Amino acid sequence: MRCEDILRCLADYLEEDLDALTESCFLDHLEECARCSALLHTLEKTIFLSRNIWSRQLSPPRQVIRRVYYQVRIHYRHR
């Protein structure tokens, strides 16, 4: 896999929605590429912190969550 492939697979990886072969290639690339590994770590940390903040407050409407989530996925799939 190349770095561009990793960007396209990030959302599916985070959702645990990659097939076994793609996930294996994805993880192999992360072991060799510090840049992609750092990006994944940053995204995971951002998600963790965001969930932590939201859990202390009222949750936004599910429609808002879905809209933001899909916009992020669309943005990264077109890169």
C-alpha positions as CSV (number, residue, x, y, z in Angstrom):
1,M,0.0,0.0,0.0
2,R,1.0,3.6,-0.6
3,C,0.2,6.5,1.7
4,E,-2.6,7.6,-0.6
5,D,-4.2,4.1,-0.1
6,I,-3.9,4.5,3.6
7,L,-5.8,7.8,3.5
8,R,-8.6,6.1,1.6
9,C,-8.8,3.3,4.1
10,L,-8.6,5.2,7.3
11,A,-12.4,5.6,7.9
12,D,-13.0,1.9,7.1
13,Y,-10.1,0.9,9.4
14,L,-11.4,3.0,12.3
15,E,-14.9,1.5,11.8
16,E,-13.3,-2.0,11.7
17,D,-14.7,-2.5,8.2
18,L,-11.7,-3.7,6.3
19,D,-11.3,-7.2,4.9
20,A,-8.5,-9.2,6.4
21,L,-6.1,-8.9,3.5
22,T,-6.6,-5.1,3.3
23,E,-6.2,-4.7,7.0
24,S,-3.0,-6.7,7.0
25,C,-1.5,-4.5,4.2
26,F,-2.7,-1.4,6.0
27,L,-1.0,-2.5,9.2
28,D,2.2,-3.5,7.4
29,H,2.4,0.0,5.9
30,L,1.9,1.6,9.3
31,E,4.8,-0.3,10.7
32,E,7.0,1.1,7.9
33,C,5.6,4.6,7.6
34,A,6.0,7.0,10.5
35,R,3.9,9.7,8.8
36,C,0.8,7.4,8.3
37,S,1.3,5.9,11.7
38,A,1.3,9.4,13.3
39,L,-1.8,10.4,11.3
40,L,-3.7,7.3,12.5
41,H,-2.6,8.0,16.1
42,T,-3.7,11.6,15.9
43,L,-7.1,10.6,14.5
44,E,-7.6,8.0,17.2
45,K,-6.7,10.5,19.9
46,T,-9.0,13.1,18.4
47,I,-11.9,10.7,18.3
48,F,-11.1,9.6,21.9
49,L,-11.0,13.2,23.2
50,S,-14.1,14.2,21.2
51,R,-16.1,11.3,22.7
52,N,-14.8,12.1,26.1
53,I,-15.9,15.7,25.8
54,W,-19.3,14.8,24.4
55,S,-19.9,12.2,27.1
56,R,-19.8,15.1,29.7
57,Q,-22.3,17.2,27.8
58,L,-25.6,16.6,26.1
59,S,-25.1,14.6,22.9
60,P,-25.8,16.4,19.6
61,P,-28.7,15.2,17.6
62,R,-27.9,11.9,15.7
63,Q,-28.7,13.7,12.4
64,V,-25.8,16.2,13.1
65,I,-23.4,13.3,14.0
66,R,-24.3,11.4,10.8
67,R,-23.9,14.5,8.6
68,V,-20.5,15.4,10.0
69,Y,-19.3,11.8,9.9
70,Y,-20.3,11.3,6.2
71,Q,-18.9,14.7,5.2
72,V,-15.5,13.6,6.7
73,R,-15.7,10.3,4.9
74,I,-16.5,11.9,1.6
75,H,-13.7,14.4,2.0
76,Y,-11.1,11.8,2.6
77,R,-12.3,9.4,-0.1
78,H,-11.9,12.1,-2.8
79,R,-8.3,12.7,-1.9
